Amino acid sequence: MNTPHPLLSRRAATRALLCAPALLSLPSLGQSDPAQATPRLDVPYVPTPQSVVDRMLQMAKVKRSDVVYDLGCGDGRIVVTAARKYGARGVGIDIDPRRIAEAKENAEKAGVGNRAQFLVADLFESDFSKATVVTLYLLPVINQKLRPQLWRQLKVGTRVVSHDFDMGDEWPPERTERVDGKTVHSWTIRPEHKKRARAG
């Protein structure tokens, strides 16, 4: 439910058409007025199926004390589900002000508006350090670009879960599952990742 970027292979490019908008050249943090001009979207927005959302949160072992950051949140369903089902707090970030407006509305309708925050922001300029769980639906090129930022900002023990796409050979997933024809990968931030981030 996140934001892709063109891939080099035909197969990956085809999969890209099923993903959500790109997170490049995003508006500045906090500009969530849906009346703003919508940024150019590389591909159509397609949300993560609810069955996959549920499994992502299960794999992340979300609980009430968690803070869930969804990068490329779309209509906010991951954050809303985490708040409604587990009582967690959440922050969703997306390029498209229309999606942010929709996410806020969905959170209010679900009765979790007080536990969910949604921002229009550039992921590569955002601070995820308060997260205890991070969820993504981004293409590999974006995941890999975010990887050093996640290692640098996230606390040891933070869980990371991705729909469909992994983090590359430098960070193989600890666990991979199939859900209704989709793939879910999970990782945990460990001390060695912090050391590698500091080493540059």
N, C-alpha and C positions, 0 to 999 in steps of 0.2 A: 504494500500500500504506500510505497514510497517512491523514490525518485531516480529514474535511471539515466544512463548516459550511453551512447552508441558503443557496441562491442565490435570486436574485429571479426568474429566468426559469424557465418550466416545463421547458424543455429541459435547463438546467443542473441543475435539481432532480432530473430523472430520472437524469442522469449521476451525481449525488451518491449515489444508491442503490448504485452499483457501486464506491464508494470505501470507504476504511477509516475507523476511529473518529476522532472529533473530538479535537483537542489542547487543549481549553479546560478550565479548572479541573482541572489535572493534579496528581497527587501530587508531593511534593517529591523532589528529586534523590536517587537512591540507594535509594529504597524499592522493592525489586524482589521482595519476598516474595509469591509467587503466592497465599498464603493471605489477603492483604489483600482488603477489599471492592473489587470491580471498579467503577471509575467508570462513570457513565452514558455509554453510547455512542449517538451520534446516528444512526449508520447501521451496517450490517453490515461486518465486516472482510472485505476481498477482496484477496488478494495480487497484486502485479505479476507478470504472466506472465514466465517465465524468459527468453523471447526478448527481451522488453523490458528486463529487467535486464541482459542481455548487451550490448544496444545502448547503454543508458545508460552503462555503464562504458567501452565503446569510444569513445563520443562524448566522454567526459571524459578519454580518453587515460590511464587509470589505469595506474600502474606501481608497482613494489615500494616505492619511497620515499614513496608517497602515504599520507595519512591521510584515510579516507573517512568522512564523517558522513552517516548516513541518518536524516532527520527524519520520524518516524512509521514506524519500521522493521518493524512487524508481526512476522513470523516470522524476520526477520533475513537474508533471502535475499540482499539486495544486499551487506551487509557480509560475509557468508559467501562469496559468489562473488568479491568483490574480494580477500579473503584467500586463498582456495583457488586462484583462477585467476591472480592477479597478484602474490600475496605481500604485498599492501598490509595496513596496519593499519586497523581500522575501529571506529567507535562508532555504535551504534544507539540511538535514543531513541523511546519510545512511551508512550502513556497507560496501556495495559492491562498489569498485572503478568503476566497469563497469557501474553500475547504475548512479553514479555521472557523468561519462563521457557522458552518454546518456542524462542526465538531462541538462548538460551544452550545449550540441548540440541542444536540443529541445528549450532551452531558446534563443539561437542565431537564430535559424530558425524562432522563433516567434517574433524576433526583440526586445526582452526584456532582452538581456544579461547584459545590464548595470543596471538592477534593480533586478537581481537574482544572488545569490551566493550559491554554493553547496560545501559541505564539507564531507569528510570521517572522521567520528568521533564516539566516544563512547558517547551515549546520557547521560549516568550517570556521565560523566566527562565534559559535555558541559555546557555552560552558555547561558541561554535563556532570560536573563534579559532585553534585548532590544526589545523583542517581545511585540506586542500589540494584536496579535492573534497567537494561537498555534493550529495546526492541527495534528491529530494522526490517524494511523490505526494499533494499537497494540493490543495484547491480554490482557485480564484483569490482569494477573499476572504482566505484564510489566507496564500497566497503573498504577496499585496500587503501584508498586515500584517507579514509577516516581512522583506520587502524592505529596509527601512531598517536592520534589525538585521543582515542579511547584509552590507550595504554597510559598516556601521560595524565589525563584528567581523572579517570575513574579510580576509586579506592580498591585496594586488594579485597577480593571476595565478591565484587560486583559481578552479576551475571549478565551475559549478553546473548540474545537470541535473535536469529535471522531467519526470515521466510525465504526459502529457495536458494539464496546465494551465500557462498562462504567468504572467508577472509583471505584466501590465498594460501600458498604453501608455507608462508612464514608463521601462520597461526591456524593450524588445522583444528577443526572442531573437536570438542571432547565427546560430543554425542550428536548423532544424526538420526532423525526419525522421518517416516513417511506418514502423511495424513491426507486421506482422500486425494491421492495422486500428487500431493505437494510435498516438499521437503522442508524440514525445520532443523537448523543447526544451533548448537549452544556451546558457549565458552564461559570460562571464569577468569577474571583478572587475577594474576598471581604476581608474587614479588619479582620474578624474572622479567615480566613484562614491563614493570616500572623501571627496572635497570636498563632494559633495552631502549625504552623511551628516553631515558636520561642520556644514554650513550649516543643518541641521535641516529 
